[in-house]
Amino acid sequence: MKETTLKEIANTLGISITTVSKALKNYPDVSEKTRQAVLDLAKDLHYTPNSFAVNLRTKESKTIGLIIPEVMHHFFSNVINAIIDEAEKNGYLVIILQSNESIELEKKQVELLINKRVDGIIMSLSNESNFDEHIKEIINRKIPFVMFDKISKLANCSKVLIDDQKAAMSATQHLIDKGCKKIAHIRGPLNPQNAIDRYIGYKKTLDKNQIPYDPTLVYTCENVTFQEGLDFAKQIIEEHPDVDGVFAVTDLVAVGVLSYFNDHKIKVPQQVAVIGFSNWFMSQVLTPKLSTVDQPSHEMGVASFHLLLEEMNAHKENIAFAPKTLILETNIIERDSSRKS
């Protein structure tokens, strides 16, 4: 269907294009009779403003881009909901893209958002990404930009995250305080900063408690899945039958561990205590219920949007903006999987 233009409305009513434009924007110097005639005809002809032309004039698209590694993860779905809610309150729409942990797809998505002239971008990096060229392109173009959760320390942009080292130290210390002396760590992939920091936190806590670090007790996920938790639990018990604690990089992996232990009559927490990370809703309905690190996903989404909004407003007013880093608090939630009597 051919789009209706301002010129067609003006010609039909015998008035100027400028008058039509003013009437649609409710300018006070257009009479009520003319304004109503323009509105009625515009409705009849299904007129909609040319968003590209409006964007060129206002230099705003009122859209932001959000790139996340996966939608199905409980943590990311909470972040998405928070960002959408805050964006809606402030008159923005959100374009949501999923990288599937692929740097190549992530590059295409960044290019798409730049071409769409979004007003800003919020991103959690894929496992393959760091400070790559597509990230530098966002920053070099001075597009308002916030990273959250999985970030690059090298990128000069705003960030919202938790102290993963500190949180991992608390999780490992929790197991030690429950009497664990031989703790396995199922870590995330080698590249993402949060996986690195959780691993470092685990090692530091062992050292702090004079427990020798054993690299054979560390198992590395490729995709951070339930199946990897299941497989690594089997491997841990076969290689270290005297293990008495497991710290998993996420709750999803920890659920796989618990599933294997339950199926093979390994008592949790009496024989092996288990703690996860993120406070996924499923962690409360398992048997035994999973101890975990509570990761504030909703708060992270809210903070990420408002930090982006602050930068977008500064950008609009041509005011210099210095990137900020917000670190949100975490806490241990003790449940049955580590509650030793």
Protein Blocks (a to p, Z undefined) as FASTA:
>chain_A
ZZddfklmmmmnopafklmmmmmnopakbcfklmmmmmmmmmmnopacdfklmmmmnopg
hiacdddfbfklmklmmmmmmmmmmmmmnopacddddeklpaklmmmmmmmmmmnopabd
cddddfkbccdfklmmmmmnopacddehjacfkbccddddddfklmmmmmmmmmmmnopa
bdcdddddfklmklmmmmmmmmmmmmmnopacdfklpccdfkopaklmmmmmmmmmmmmm
mbcbdcdfbfklmmmmmmmmmmnopacfklpccddehjpaklmmcccddddddddfklmm
mmmmmmmmmmmmmmmnopacddddddddddddddfklmcZZ
